């Protein structure tokens, strides 16, 4: 069983829609990364959070450490948000990547 | 702001050749991580270094070795290259005091083995 599960695996939405990507993990962690990988391959760290909620522009991430669940929300989605979004718990200094959620925003 | 620098960005090698990938972390970051991402696959952790010492090891083949130098840059050496080594290799760095804190990724080196 994967330690990290994301849902949905693929998501296509219209520009402007509110997007939610969920991440559940089976290992005990103290923090979680949300990363974004664009089609060109580059990986960008969006958030690292250990409790509550963080907001950066149109992106909001929430986490419940006890329930081992995190969500990434995108408000007013835009085609440039199209990417793979990955949640990754750090453990013993390495990130364990899940399969990610492939998001496509249609103009 | 300075970011993680990787060189070269693209590399083409033949089977059984060797390759060296370089990573320059963000200034004052003391931890470096290497990841390998095969086509259509998730990134896989290879190895990490903290303060110039190997700190964790993942699925790194014996044909690969890496080190971190006194200026904190790191090199991943790959020998006897195989077709399956074709992948995107990412380096990431973390600031001091957060050995498994937020990781900042470089743009990656795309290695193609022919």
Boltz contact constraints between the chains, C-beta under 6 A:
constraints:
  - contact:
      token1: [A, 41]
      token2: [B, 88]
      max_distance: 6.0
  - contact:
      token1: [A, 41]
      token2: [B, 108]
      max_distance: 6.0
  - contact:
      token1: [A, 42]
      token2: [B, 107]
      max_distance: 6.0
  - contact:
      token1: [A, 43]
      token2: [B, 105]
      max_distance: 6.0
  - contact:
      token1: [A, 45]
      token2: [B, 102]
      max_distance: 6.0
  - contact:
      token1: [A, 45]
      token2: [B, 104]
      max_distance: 6.0
  - contact:
      token1: [A, 48]
      token2: [B, 102]
      max_distance: 6.0
  - contact:
      token1: [A, 90]
      token2: [B, 100]
      max_distance: 6.0
  - contact:
      token1: [A, 92]
      token2: [B, 56]
      max_distance: 6.0
  - contact:
      token1: [A, 93]
      token2: [B, 48]
      max_distance: 6.0
  - contact:
      token1: [A, 93]
      token2: [B, 55]
      max_distance: 6.0
  - contact:
      token1: [A, 93]
      token2: [B, 56]
      max_distance: 6.0
  - contact:
      token1: [A, 93]
      token2: [B, 99]
      max_distance: 6.0
  - contact:
      token1: [A, 93]
      token2: [B, 100]
      max_distance: 6.0
  - contact:
      token1: [A, 94]
      token2: [B, 45]
      max_distance: 6.0
  - contact:
      token1: [A, 94]
      token2: [B, 56]
      max_distance: 6.0
  - contact:
      token1: [A, 94]
      token2: [B, 58]
      max_distance: 6.0
  - contact:
      token1: [A, 97]
      token2: [B, 42]
      max_distance: 6.0
  - contact:
      token1: [A, 97]
      token2: [B, 43]
      max_distance: 6.0
  - contact:
      token1: [A, 99]
      token2: [B, 42]
      max_distance: 6.0
